[in-house]
Amino acid sequence: MIDRDLIERINYLAWKKKHEGLTAEEAEEQKKLRDIYLRNIRQQVKASLDALKQAQQGQHKNKEHGHGCNCHHCKN
């Protein structure tokens, strides 16, 4: 989960890198935090797309198309 502390730390390290430079430890921390952030964003997008796909499949199979329909929605 992405929380405010994670974003604030990422932003602080980005600011510090631009204005003062980072130590090796800070650069490694920045990389790890960015990886965590991106992994969480990917999970959120995937969950949203999965939910949308599931809703669309249910809509196509149950409401708009009949038994034996061979459209691309019902085949998948």
mmCIF file of the N, C-alpha and C atoms, coordinates in Angstrom:
data_MODEL
# 
_entry.id   MODEL 
# 
loop_
_atom_site.group_PDB 
_atom_site.id 
_atom_site.type_symbol 
_atom_site.label_atom_id 
_atom_site.label_alt_id 
_atom_site.label_comp_id 
_atom_site.label_asym_id 
_atom_site.label_entity_id 
_atom_site.label_seq_id 
_atom_site.pdbx_PDB_ins_code 
_atom_site.Cartn_x 
_atom_site.Cartn_y 
_atom_site.Cartn_z 
_atom_site.occupancy 
_atom_site.B_iso_or_equiv 
_atom_site.pdbx_formal_charge 
_atom_site.auth_seq_id 
_atom_site.auth_comp_id 
_atom_site.auth_asym_id 
_atom_site.auth_atom_id 
_atom_site.pdbx_PDB_model_num 
ATOM 1   N N  . MET A 1 1  ? 0.837   -1.183  0.000   1.00 0.00 ? 1  MET A N  1 
ATOM 2   C CA . MET A 1 1  ? 0.000   0.000   0.000   1.00 0.00 ? 1  MET A CA 1 
ATOM 3   C C  . MET A 1 1  ? 0.881   1.247   0.000   1.00 0.00 ? 1  MET A C  1 
ATOM 4   N N  . ILE A 1 2  ? 0.440   2.235   -0.704  1.00 0.00 ? 2  ILE A N  1 
ATOM 5   C CA . ILE A 1 2  ? 1.180   3.488   -0.781  1.00 0.00 ? 2  ILE A CA 1 
ATOM 6   C C  . ILE A 1 2  ? 0.647   4.408   0.312   1.00 0.00 ? 2  ILE A C  1 
ATOM 7   N N  . ASP A 1 3  ? 1.538   4.835   1.191   1.00 0.00 ? 3  ASP A N  1 
ATOM 8   C CA . ASP A 1 3  ? 1.094   5.753   2.233   1.00 0.00 ? 3  ASP A CA 1 
ATOM 9   C C  . ASP A 1 3  ? 1.837   7.082   2.107   1.00 0.00 ? 3  ASP A C  1 
ATOM 10  N N  . ARG A 1 4  ? 1.376   8.030   2.852   1.00 0.00 ? 4  ARG A N  1 
ATOM 11  C CA . ARG A 1 4  ? 1.919   9.383   2.786   1.00 0.00 ? 4  ARG A CA 1 
ATOM 12  C C  . ARG A 1 4  ? 3.407   9.408   3.142   1.00 0.00 ? 4  ARG A C  1 
ATOM 13  N N  . ASP A 1 5  ? 3.813   8.626   4.130   1.00 0.00 ? 5  ASP A N  1 
ATOM 14  C CA . ASP A 1 5  ? 5.218   8.609   4.540   1.00 0.00 ? 5  ASP A CA 1 
ATOM 15  C C  . ASP A 1 5  ? 6.131   8.144   3.404   1.00 0.00 ? 5  ASP A C  1 
ATOM 16  N N  . LEU A 1 6  ? 5.700   7.134   2.668   1.00 0.00 ? 6  LEU A N  1 
ATOM 17  C CA . LEU A 1 6  ? 6.484   6.631   1.542   1.00 0.00 ? 6  LEU A CA 1 
ATOM 18  C C  . LEU A 1 6  ? 6.665   7.722   0.488   1.00 0.00 ? 6  LEU A C  1 
ATOM 19  N N  . ILE A 1 7  ? 5.586   8.372   0.134   1.00 0.00 ? 7  ILE A N  1 
ATOM 20  C CA . ILE A 1 7  ? 5.644   9.426   -0.889  1.00 0.00 ? 7  ILE A CA 1 
ATOM 21  C C  . ILE A 1 7  ? 6.488   10.605  -0.409  1.00 0.00 ? 7  ILE A C  1 
ATOM 22  N N  . GLU A 1 8  ? 6.327   10.990  0.854   1.00 0.00 ? 8  GLU A N  1 
ATOM 23  C CA . GLU A 1 8  ? 7.116   12.104  1.383   1.00 0.00 ? 8  GLU A CA 1 
ATOM 24  C C  . GLU A 1 8  ? 8.605   11.785  1.363   1.00 0.00 ? 8  GLU A C  1 
ATOM 25  N N  . ARG A 1 9  ? 8.963   10.558  1.707   1.00 0.00 ? 9  ARG A N  1 
ATOM 26  C CA . ARG A 1 9  ? 10.381  10.177  1.713   1.00 0.00 ? 9  ARG A CA 1 
ATOM 27  C C  . ARG A 1 9  ? 10.929  10.145  0.286   1.00 0.00 ? 9  ARG A C  1 
ATOM 28  N N  . ILE A 1 10 ? 10.167  9.610   -0.638  1.00 0.00 ? 10 ILE A N  1 
ATOM 29  C CA . ILE A 1 10 ? 10.596  9.601   -2.046  1.00 0.00 ? 10 ILE A CA 1 
ATOM 30  C C  . ILE A 1 10 ? 10.805  11.031  -2.534  1.00 0.00 ? 10 ILE A C  1 
ATOM 31  N N  . ASN A 1 11 ? 9.859   11.908  -2.235  1.00 0.00 ? 11 ASN A N  1 
ATOM 32  C CA . ASN A 1 11 ? 9.965   13.302  -2.666  1.00 0.00 ? 11 ASN A CA 1 
ATOM 33  C C  . ASN A 1 11 ? 11.150  14.009  -2.015  1.00 0.00 ? 11 ASN A C  1 
ATOM 34  N N  . TYR A 1 12 ? 11.374  13.738  -0.723  1.00 0.00 ? 12 TYR A N  1 
ATOM 35  C CA . TYR A 1 12 ? 12.517  14.348  -0.041  1.00 0.00 ? 12 TYR A CA 1 
ATOM 36  C C  . TYR A 1 12 ? 13.831  13.912  -0.688  1.00 0.00 ? 12 TYR A C  1 
ATOM 37  N N  . LEU A 1 13 ? 13.963  12.616  -0.940  1.00 0.00 ? 13 LEU A N  1 
ATOM 38  C CA . LEU A 1 13 ? 15.199  12.126  -1.551  1.00 0.00 ? 13 LEU A CA 1 
ATOM 39  C C  . LEU A 1 13 ? 15.385  12.689  -2.959  1.00 0.00 ? 13 LEU A C  1 
ATOM 40  N N  . ALA A 1 14 ? 14.306  12.870  -3.703  1.00 0.00 ? 14 ALA A N  1 
ATOM 41  C CA . ALA A 1 14 ? 14.400  13.482  -5.034  1.00 0.00 ? 14 ALA A CA 1 
ATOM 42  C C  . ALA A 1 14 ? 14.871  14.929  -4.918  1.00 0.00 ? 14 ALA A C  1 
ATOM 43  N N  . TRP A 1 15 ? 14.321  15.654  -3.941  1.00 0.00 ? 15 TRP A N  1 
ATOM 44  C CA . TRP A 1 15 ? 14.734  17.044  -3.721  1.00 0.00 ? 15 TRP A CA 1 
ATOM 45  C C  . TRP A 1 15 ? 16.205  17.091  -3.331  1.00 0.00 ? 15 TRP A C  1 
ATOM 46  N N  . LYS A 1 16 ? 16.587  16.232  -2.393  1.00 0.00 ? 16 LYS A N  1 
ATOM 47  C CA . LYS A 1 16 ? 17.969  16.233  -1.916  1.00 0.00 ? 16 LYS A CA 1 
ATOM 48  C C  . LYS A 1 16 ? 18.933  15.869  -3.039  1.00 0.00 ? 16 LYS A C  1 
ATOM 49  N N  . LYS A 1 17 ? 18.559  14.912  -3.869  1.00 0.00 ? 17 LYS A N  1 
ATOM 50  C CA . LYS A 1 17 ? 19.420  14.523  -4.991  1.00 0.00 ? 17 LYS A CA 1 
ATOM 51  C C  . LYS A 1 17 ? 19.663  15.709  -5.910  1.00 0.00 ? 17 LYS A C  1 
ATOM 52  N N  . LYS A 1 18 ? 18.624  16.477  -6.157  1.00 0.00 ? 18 LYS A N  1 
ATOM 53  C CA . LYS A 1 18 ? 18.722  17.621  -7.062  1.00 0.00 ? 18 LYS A CA 1 
ATOM 54  C C  . LYS A 1 18 ? 19.543  18.756  -6.454  1.00 0.00 ? 18 LYS A C  1 
ATOM 55  N N  . HIS A 1 19 ? 19.384  19.005  -5.164  1.00 0.00 ? 19 HIS A N  1 
ATOM 56  C CA . HIS A 1 19 ? 19.994  20.171  -4.541  1.00 0.00 ? 19 HIS A CA 1 
ATOM 57  C C  . HIS A 1 19 ? 21.318  19.899  -3.831  1.00 0.00 ? 19 HIS A C  1 
ATOM 58  N N  . GLU A 1 20 ? 21.482  18.732  -3.259  1.00 0.00 ? 20 GLU A N  1 
ATOM 59  C CA . GLU A 1 20 ? 22.676  18.465  -2.458  1.00 0.00 ? 20 GLU A CA 1 
ATOM 60  C C  . GLU A 1 20 ? 23.428  17.217  -2.882  1.00 0.00 ? 20 GLU A C  1 
ATOM 61  N N  . GLY A 1 21 ? 22.738  16.302  -3.525  1.00 0.00 ? 21 GLY A N  1 
ATOM 62  C CA . GLY A 1 21 ? 23.332  15.009  -3.839  1.00 0.00 ? 21 GLY A CA 1 
ATOM 63  C C  . GLY A 1 21 ? 22.999  14.002  -2.748  1.00 0.00 ? 21 GLY A C  1 
ATOM 64  N N  . LEU A 1 22 ? 23.063  12.732  -3.110  1.00 0.00 ? 22 LEU A N  1 
ATOM 65  C CA . LEU A 1 22 ? 22.727  11.664  -2.177  1.00 0.00 ? 22 LEU A CA 1 
ATOM 66  C C  . LEU A 1 22 ? 23.964  10.855  -1.827  1.00 0.00 ? 22 LEU A C  1 
ATOM 67  N N  . THR A 1 23 ? 23.971  10.322  -0.610  1.00 0.00 ? 23 THR A N  1 
ATOM 68  C CA . THR A 1 23 ? 24.999  9.357   -0.245  1.00 0.00 ? 23 THR A CA 1 
ATOM 69  C C  . THR A 1 23 ? 24.660  8.041   -0.942  1.00 0.00 ? 23 THR A C  1 
ATOM 70  N N  . ALA A 1 24 ? 25.582  7.115   -0.917  1.00 0.00 ? 24 ALA A N  1 
ATOM 71  C CA . ALA A 1 24 ? 25.332  5.804   -1.528  1.00 0.00 ? 24 ALA A CA 1 
ATOM 72  C C  . ALA A 1 24 ? 24.150  5.118   -0.848  1.00 0.00 ? 24 ALA A C  1 
ATOM 73  N N  . GLU A 1 25 ? 24.062  5.254   0.471   1.00 0.00 ? 25 GLU A N  1 
ATOM 74  C CA . GLU A 1 25 ? 22.954  4.640   1.210   1.00 0.00 ? 25 GLU A CA 1 
ATOM 75  C C  . GLU A 1 25 ? 21.618  5.272   0.829   1.00 0.00 ? 25 GLU A C  1 
ATOM 76  N N  . GLU A 1 26 ? 21.612  6.592   0.684   1.00 0.00 ? 26 GLU A N  1 
ATOM 77  C CA . GLU A 1 26 ? 20.379  7.282   0.301   1.00 0.00 ? 26 GLU A CA 1 
ATOM 78  C C  . GLU A 1 26 ? 19.968  6.928   -1.127  1.00 0.00 ? 26 GLU A C  1 
ATOM 79  N N  . ALA A 1 27 ? 20.941  6.800   -2.013  1.00 0.00 ? 27 ALA A N  1 
ATOM 80  C CA . ALA A 1 27 ? 20.633  6.421   -3.395  1.00 0.00 ? 27 ALA A CA 1 
ATOM 81  C C  . ALA A 1 27 ? 20.022  5.024   -3.435  1.00 0.00 ? 27 ALA A C  1 
ATOM 82  N N  . GLU A 1 28 ? 20.553  4.107   -2.636  1.00 0.00 ? 28 GLU A N  1 
ATOM 83  C CA . GLU A 1 28 ? 20.002  2.754   -2.569  1.00 0.00 ? 28 GLU A CA 1 
ATOM 84  C C  . GLU A 1 28 ? 18.594  2.780   -1.970  1.00 0.00 ? 28 GLU A C  1 
ATOM 85  N N  . GLU A 1 29 ? 18.404  3.585   -0.925  1.00 0.00 ? 29 GLU A N  1 
ATOM 86  C CA . GLU A 1 29 ? 17.071  3.717   -0.321  1.00 0.00 ? 29 GLU A CA 1 
ATOM 87  C C  . GLU A 1 29 ? 16.084  4.281   -1.333  1.00 0.00 ? 29 GLU A C  1 
ATOM 88  N N  . GLN A 1 30 ? 16.502  5.288   -2.088  1.00 0.00 ? 30 GLN A N  1 
ATOM 89  C CA . GLN A 1 30 ? 15.635  5.893   -3.093  1.00 0.00 ? 30 GLN A CA 1 
ATOM 90  C C  . GLN A 1 30 ? 15.203  4.858   -4.126  1.00 0.00 ? 30 GLN A C  1 
ATOM 91  N N  . LYS A 1 31 ? 16.142  4.039   -4.571  1.00 0.00 ? 31 LYS A N  1 
ATOM 92  C CA . LYS A 1 31 ? 15.819  2.997   -5.545  1.00 0.00 ? 31 LYS A CA 1 
ATOM 93  C C  . LYS A 1 31 ? 14.813  2.007   -4.964  1.00 0.00 ? 31 LYS A C  1 
ATOM 94  N N  . LYS A 1 32 ? 15.028  1.565   -3.739  1.00 0.00 ? 32 LYS A N  1 
ATOM 95  C CA . LYS A 1 32 ? 14.119  0.607   -3.106  1.00 0.00 ? 32 LYS A CA 1 
ATOM 96  C C  . LYS A 1 32 ? 12.723  1.199   -2.928  1.00 0.00 ? 32 LYS A C  1 
ATOM 97  N N  . LEU A 1 33 ? 12.661  2.458   -2.481  1.00 0.00 ? 33 LEU A N  1 
ATOM 98  C CA . LEU A 1 33 ? 11.359  3.096   -2.278  1.00 0.00 ? 33 LEU A CA 1 
ATOM 99  C C  . LEU A 1 33 ? 10.616  3.277   -3.597  1.00 0.00 ? 33 LEU A C  1 
ATOM 100 N N  . ARG A 1 34 ? 11.335  3.657   -4.636  1.00 0.00 ? 34 ARG A N  1 
ATOM 101 C CA . ARG A 1 34 ? 10.700  3.795   -5.949  1.00 0.00 ? 34 ARG A CA 1 
ATOM 102 C C  . ARG A 1 34 ? 10.185  2.455   -6.453  1.00 0.00 ? 34 ARG A C  1 
ATOM 103 N N  . ASP A 1 35 ? 10.957  1.397   -6.223  1.00 0.00 ? 35 ASP A N  1 
ATOM 104 C CA . ASP A 1 35 ? 10.513  0.056   -6.625  1.00 0.00 ? 35 ASP A CA 1 
ATOM 105 C C  . ASP A 1 35 ? 9.233   -0.339  -5.893  1.00 0.00 ? 35 ASP A C  1 
ATOM 106 N N  . ILE A 1 36 ? 9.178   -0.050  -4.598  1.00 0.00 ? 36 ILE A N  1 
ATOM 107 C CA . ILE A 1 36 ? 7.971   -0.338  -3.809  1.00 0.00 ? 36 ILE A CA 1 
ATOM 108 C C  . ILE A 1 36 ? 6.791   0.445   -4.368  1.00 0.00 ? 36 ILE A C  1 
ATOM 109 N N  . TYR A 1 37 ? 7.009   1.729   -4.627  1.00 0.00 ? 37 TYR A N  1 
ATOM 110 C CA . TYR A 1 37 ? 5.954   2.593   -5.153  1.00 0.00 ? 37 TYR A CA 1 
ATOM 111 C C  . TYR A 1 37 ? 5.430   2.063   -6.490  1.00 0.00 ? 37 TYR A C  1 
ATOM 112 N N  . LEU A 1 38 ? 6.339   1.753   -7.406  1.00 0.00 ? 38 LEU A N  1 
ATOM 113 C CA . LEU A 1 38 ? 5.927   1.269   -8.730  1.00 0.00 ? 38 LEU A CA 1 
ATOM 114 C C  . LEU A 1 38 ? 5.225   -0.082  -8.643  1.00 0.00 ? 38 LEU A C  1 
ATOM 115 N N  . ARG A 1 39 ? 5.696   -0.961  -7.779  1.00 0.00 ? 39 ARG A N  1 
ATOM 116 C CA . ARG A 1 39 ? 5.045   -2.263  -7.605  1.00 0.00 ? 39 ARG A CA 1 
ATOM 117 C C  . ARG A 1 39 ? 3.608   -2.071  -7.112  1.00 0.00 ? 39 ARG A C  1 
ATOM 118 N N  . ASN A 1 40 ? 3.423   -1.141  -6.181  1.00 0.00 ? 40 ASN A N  1 
ATOM 119 C CA . ASN A 1 40 ? 2.077   -0.868  -5.680  1.00 0.00 ? 40 ASN A CA 1 
ATOM 120 C C  . ASN A 1 40 ? 1.175   -0.266  -6.746  1.00 0.00 ? 40 ASN A C  1 
ATOM 121 N N  . ILE A 1 41 ? 1.703   0.642   -7.536  1.00 0.00 ? 41 ILE A N  1 
ATOM 122 C CA . ILE A 1 41 ? 0.921   1.235   -8.627  1.00 0.00 ? 41 ILE A CA 1 
ATOM 123 C C  . ILE A 1 41 ? 0.513   0.150   -9.622  1.00 0.00 ? 41 ILE A C  1 
ATOM 124 N N  . ARG A 1 42 ? 1.455   -0.715  -9.972  1.00 0.00 ? 42 ARG A N  1 
ATOM 125 C CA . ARG A 1 42 ? 1.137   -1.807  -10.908 1.00 0.00 ? 42 ARG A CA 1 
ATOM 126 C C  . ARG A 1 42 ? 0.045   -2.714  -10.348 1.00 0.00 ? 42 ARG A C  1 
ATOM 127 N N  . GLN A 1 43 ? 0.122   -3.024  -9.053  1.00 0.00 ? 43 GLN A N  1 
ATOM 128 C CA . GLN A 1 43 ? -0.896  -3.871  -8.428  1.00 0.00 ? 43 GLN A CA 1 
ATOM 129 C C  . GLN A 1 43 ? -2.269  -3.201  -8.472  1.00 0.00 ? 43 GLN A C  1 
ATOM 130 N N  . GLN A 1 44 ? -2.303  -1.897  -8.211  1.00 0.00 ? 44 GLN A N  1 
ATOM 131 C CA . GLN A 1 44 ? -3.573  -1.170  -8.248  1.00 0.00 ? 44 GLN A CA 1 
ATOM 132 C C  . GLN A 1 44 ? -4.163  -1.155  -9.654  1.00 0.00 ? 44 GLN A C  1 
ATOM 133 N N  . VAL A 1 45 ? -3.323  -0.904  -10.645 1.00 0.00 ? 45 VAL A N  1 
ATOM 134 C CA . VAL A 1 45 ? -3.802  -0.874  -12.032 1.00 0.00 ? 45 VAL A CA 1 
ATOM 135 C C  . VAL A 1 45 ? -4.294  -2.255  -12.445 1.00 0.00 ? 45 VAL A C  1 
ATOM 136 N N  . LYS A 1 46 ? -3.525  -3.295  -12.103 1.00 0.00 ? 46 LYS A N  1 
ATOM 137 C CA . LYS A 1 46 ? -3.925  -4.657  -12.448 1.00 0.00 ? 46 LYS A CA 1 
ATOM 138 C C  . LYS A 1 46 ? -5.252  -5.015  -11.782 1.00 0.00 ? 46 LYS A C  1 
ATOM 139 N N  . ALA A 1 47 ? -5.418  -4.668  -10.517 1.00 0.00 ? 47 ALA A N  1 
ATOM 140 C CA . ALA A 1 47 ? -6.669  -4.967  -9.819  1.00 0.00 ? 47 ALA A CA 1 
ATOM 141 C C  . ALA A 1 47 ? -7.842  -4.241  -10.474 1.00 0.00 ? 47 ALA A C  1 
ATOM 142 N N  . SER A 1 48 ? -7.625  -2.987  -10.866 1.00 0.00 ? 48 SER A N  1 
ATOM 143 C CA . SER A 1 48 ? -8.685  -2.226  -11.532 1.00 0.00 ? 48 SER A CA 1 
ATOM 144 C C  . SER A 1 48 ? -9.050  -2.840  -12.876 1.00 0.00 ? 48 SER A C  1 
ATOM 145 N N  . LEU A 1 49 ? -8.039  -3.218  -13.645 1.00 0.00 ? 49 LEU A N  1 
ATOM 146 C CA . LEU A 1 49 ? -8.302  -3.820  -14.950 1.00 0.00 ? 49 LEU A CA 1 
ATOM 147 C C  . LEU A 1 49 ? -8.965  -5.185  -14.812 1.00 0.00 ? 49 LEU A C  1 
ATOM 148 N N  . ASP A 1 50 ? -8.529  -5.972  -13.827 1.00 0.00 ? 50 ASP A N  1 
ATOM 149 C CA . ASP A 1 50 ? -9.154  -7.275  -13.597 1.00 0.00 ? 50 ASP A CA 1 
ATOM 150 C C  . ASP A 1 50 ? -10.624 -7.115  -13.217 1.00 0.00 ? 50 ASP A C  1 
ATOM 151 N N  . ALA A 1 51 ? -10.916 -6.151  -12.354 1.00 0.00 ? 51 ALA A N  1 
ATOM 152 C CA . ALA A 1 51 ? -12.301 -5.913  -11.947 1.00 0.00 ? 51 ALA A CA 1 
ATOM 153 C C  . ALA A 1 51 ? -13.141 -5.447  -13.135 1.00 0.00 ? 51 ALA A C  1 
ATOM 154 N N  . LEU A 1 52 ? -12.582 -4.580  -13.958 1.00 0.00 ? 52 LEU A N  1 
ATOM 155 C CA . LEU A 1 52 ? -13.290 -4.095  -15.137 1.00 0.00 ? 52 LEU A CA 1 
ATOM 156 C C  . LEU A 1 52 ? -13.546 -5.233  -16.119 1.00 0.00 ? 52 LEU A C  1 
ATOM 157 N N  . LYS A 1 53 ? -12.530 -6.052  -16.342 1.00 0.00 ? 53 LYS A N  1 
ATOM 158 C CA . LYS A 1 53 ? -12.681 -7.178  -17.258 1.00 0.00 ? 53 LYS A CA 1 
ATOM 159 C C  . LYS A 1 53 ? -13.750 -8.141  -16.746 1.00 0.00 ? 53 LYS A C  1 
ATOM 160 N N  . GLN A 1 54 ? -13.726 -8.409  -15.459 1.00 0.00 ? 54 GLN A N  1 
ATOM 161 C CA . GLN A 1 54 ? -14.710 -9.311  -14.870 1.00 0.00 ? 54 GLN A CA 1 
ATOM 162 C C  . GLN A 1 54 ? -16.123 -8.739  -15.011 1.00 0.00 ? 54 GLN A C  1 
ATOM 163 N N  . ALA A 1 55 ? -16.263 -7.452  -14.786 1.00 0.00 ? 55 ALA A N  1 
ATOM 164 C CA . ALA A 1 55 ? -17.572 -6.814  -14.918 1.00 0.00 ? 55 ALA A CA 1 
ATOM 165 C C  . ALA A 1 55 ? -18.046 -6.847  -16.371 1.00 0.00 ? 55 ALA A C  1 
ATOM 166 N N  . GLN A 1 56 ? -17.139 -6.592  -17.297 1.00 0.00 ? 56 GLN A N  1 
ATOM 167 C CA . GLN A 1 56 ? -17.505 -6.612  -18.712 1.00 0.00 ? 56 GLN A CA 1 
ATOM 168 C C  . GLN A 1 56 ? -17.871 -8.013  -19.169 1.00 0.00 ? 56 GLN A C  1 
ATOM 169 N N  . GLN A 1 57 ? -17.149 -9.007  -18.713 1.00 0.00 ? 57 GLN A N  1 
ATOM 170 C CA . GLN A 1 57 ? -17.463 -10.379 -19.099 1.00 0.00 ? 57 GLN A CA 1 
ATOM 171 C C  . GLN A 1 57 ? -18.834 -10.775 -18.579 1.00 0.00 ? 57 GLN A C  1 
ATOM 172 N N  . GLY A 1 58 ? -19.121 -10.423 -17.356 1.00 0.00 ? 58 GLY A N  1 
ATOM 173 C CA . GLY A 1 58 ? -20.427 -10.729 -16.792 1.00 0.00 ? 58 GLY A CA 1 
ATOM 174 C C  . GLY A 1 58 ? -21.535 -10.028 -17.547 1.00 0.00 ? 58 GLY A C  1 
ATOM 175 N N  . GLN A 1 59 ? -21.298 -8.804  -17.932 1.00 0.00 ? 59 GLN A N  1 
ATOM 176 C CA . GLN A 1 59 ? -22.301 -8.032  -18.667 1.00 0.00 ? 59 GLN A CA 1 
ATOM 177 C C  . GLN A 1 59 ? -22.544 -8.661  -20.032 1.00 0.00 ? 59 GLN A C  1 
ATOM 178 N N  . HIS A 1 60 ? -21.488 -9.002  -20.736 1.00 0.00 ? 60 HIS A N  1 
ATOM 179 C CA . HIS A 1 60 ? -21.646 -9.563  -22.076 1.00 0.00 ? 60 HIS A CA 1 
ATOM 180 C C  . HIS A 1 60 ? -22.280 -10.946 -22.039 1.00 0.00 ? 60 HIS A C  1 
ATOM 181 N N  . LYS A 1 61 ? -21.853 -11.768 -21.128 1.00 0.00 ? 61 LYS A N  1 
ATOM 182 C CA . LYS A 1 61 ? -22.357 -13.135 -21.102 1.00 0.00 ? 61 LYS A CA 1 
ATOM 183 C C  . LYS A 1 61 ? -23.786 -13.211 -20.582 1.00 0.00 ? 61 LYS A C  1 
ATOM 184 N N  . ASN A 1 62 ? -24.164 -12.327 -19.688 1.00 0.00 ? 62 ASN A N  1 
ATOM 185 C CA . ASN A 1 62 ? -25.470 -12.450 -19.047 1.00 0.00 ? 62 ASN A CA 1 
ATOM 186 C C  . ASN A 1 62 ? -26.566 -11.595 -19.667 1.00 0.00 ? 62 ASN A C  1 
ATOM 187 N N  . LYS A 1 63 ? -26.239 -10.427 -20.172 1.00 0.00 ? 63 LYS A N  1 
ATOM 188 C CA . LYS A 1 63 ? -27.287 -9.491  -20.553 1.00 0.00 ? 63 LYS A CA 1 
ATOM 189 C C  . LYS A 1 63 ? -27.419 -9.274  -22.055 1.00 0.00 ? 63 LYS A C  1 
ATOM 190 N N  . GLU A 1 64 ? -26.320 -9.163  -22.747 1.00 0.00 ? 64 GLU A N  1 
ATOM 191 C CA . GLU A 1 64 ? -26.396 -8.723  -24.136 1.00 0.00 ? 64 GLU A CA 1 
ATOM 192 C C  . GLU A 1 64 ? -26.358 -9.862  -25.152 1.00 0.00 ? 64 GLU A C  1 
ATOM 193 N N  . HIS A 1 65 ? -25.808 -10.993 -24.773 1.00 0.00 ? 65 HIS A N  1 
ATOM 194 C CA . HIS A 1 65 ? -25.588 -12.061 -25.744 1.00 0.00 ? 65 HIS A CA 1 
ATOM 195 C C  . HIS A 1 65 ? -26.310 -13.329 -25.316 1.00 0.00 ? 65 HIS A C  1 
ATOM 196 N N  . GLY A 1 66 ? -26.748 -14.073 -26.298 1.00 0.00 ? 66 GLY A N  1 
ATOM 197 C CA . GLY A 1 66 ? -27.464 -15.310 -26.023 1.00 0.00 ? 66 GLY A CA 1 
ATOM 198 C C  . GLY A 1 66 ? -26.547 -16.518 -25.971 1.00 0.00 ? 66 GLY A C  1 
ATOM 199 N N  . HIS A 1 67 ? -27.110 -17.651 -25.644 1.00 0.00 ? 67 HIS A N  1 
ATOM 200 C CA . HIS A 1 67 ? -26.369 -18.904 -25.580 1.00 0.00 ? 67 HIS A CA 1 
ATOM 201 C C  . HIS A 1 67 ? -25.790 -19.233 -26.954 1.00 0.00 ? 67 HIS A C  1 
ATOM 202 N N  . GLY A 1 68 ? -24.533 -19.613 -26.980 1.00 0.00 ? 68 GLY A N  1 
ATOM 203 C CA . GLY A 1 68 ? -23.901 -19.969 -28.245 1.00 0.00 ? 68 GLY A CA 1 
ATOM 204 C C  . GLY A 1 68 ? -23.340 -18.782 -29.010 1.00 0.00 ? 68 GLY A C  1 
ATOM 205 N N  . CYS A 1 69 ? -23.366 -17.605 -28.417 1.00 0.00 ? 69 CYS A N  1 
ATOM 206 C CA . CYS A 1 69 ? -22.811 -16.426 -29.077 1.00 0.00 ? 69 CYS A CA 1 
ATOM 207 C C  . CYS A 1 69 ? -21.315 -16.638 -29.302 1.00 0.00 ? 69 CYS A C  1 
ATOM 208 N N  . ASN A 1 70 ? -20.838 -16.278 -30.466 1.00 0.00 ? 70 ASN A N  1 
ATOM 209 C CA . ASN A 1 70 ? -19.429 -16.477 -30.793 1.00 0.00 ? 70 ASN A CA 1 
ATOM 210 C C  . ASN A 1 70 ? -18.652 -15.171 -30.925 1.00 0.00 ? 70 ASN A C  1 
ATOM 211 N N  . CYS A 1 71 ? -19.147 -14.095 -30.334 1.00 0.00 ? 71 CYS A N  1 
ATOM 212 C CA . CYS A 1 71 ? -18.407 -12.837 -30.416 1.00 0.00 ? 71 CYS A CA 1 
ATOM 213 C C  . CYS A 1 71 ? -17.124 -12.945 -29.580 1.00 0.00 ? 71 CYS A C  1 
ATOM 214 N N  . HIS A 1 72 ? -16.214 -12.011 -29.788 1.00 0.00 ? 72 HIS A N  1 
ATOM 215 C CA . HIS A 1 72 ? -14.929 -12.078 -29.083 1.00 0.00 ? 72 HIS A CA 1 
ATOM 216 C C  . HIS A 1 72 ? -15.089 -11.909 -27.573 1.00 0.00 ? 72 HIS A C  1 
ATOM 217 N N  . HIS A 1 73 ? -16.143 -11.273 -27.107 1.00 0.00 ? 73 HIS A N  1 
ATOM 218 C CA . HIS A 1 73 ? -16.366 -11.117 -25.667 1.00 0.00 ? 73 HIS A CA 1 
ATOM 219 C C  . HIS A 1 73 ? -16.711 -12.450 -25.017 1.00 0.00 ? 73 HIS A C  1 
ATOM 220 N N  . CYS A 1 74 ? -17.542 -13.232 -25.679 1.00 0.00 ? 74 CYS A N  1 
ATOM 221 C CA . CYS A 1 74 ? -18.032 -14.477 -25.096 1.00 0.00 ? 74 CYS A CA 1 
ATOM 222 C C  . CYS A 1 74 ? -17.055 -15.633 -25.271 1.00 0.00 ? 74 CYS A C  1 
ATOM 223 N N  . LYS A 1 75 ? -16.151 -15.524 -26.210 1.00 0.00 ? 75 LYS A N  1 
ATOM 224 C CA . LYS A 1 75 ? -15.184 -16.598 -26.431 1.00 0.00 ? 75 LYS A CA 1 
ATOM 225 C C  . LYS A 1 75 ? -14.105 -16.605 -25.365 1.00 0.00 ? 75 LYS A C  1 
ATOM 226 N N  . ASN A 1 76 ? -13.777 -15.456 -24.804 1.00 0.00 ? 76 ASN A N  1 
ATOM 227 C CA . ASN A 1 76 ? -12.677 -15.365 -23.828 1.00 0.00 ? 76 ASN A CA 1 
ATOM 228 C C  . ASN A 1 76 ? -13.099 -15.763 -22.455 1.00 0.00 ? 76 ASN A C  1 
# 
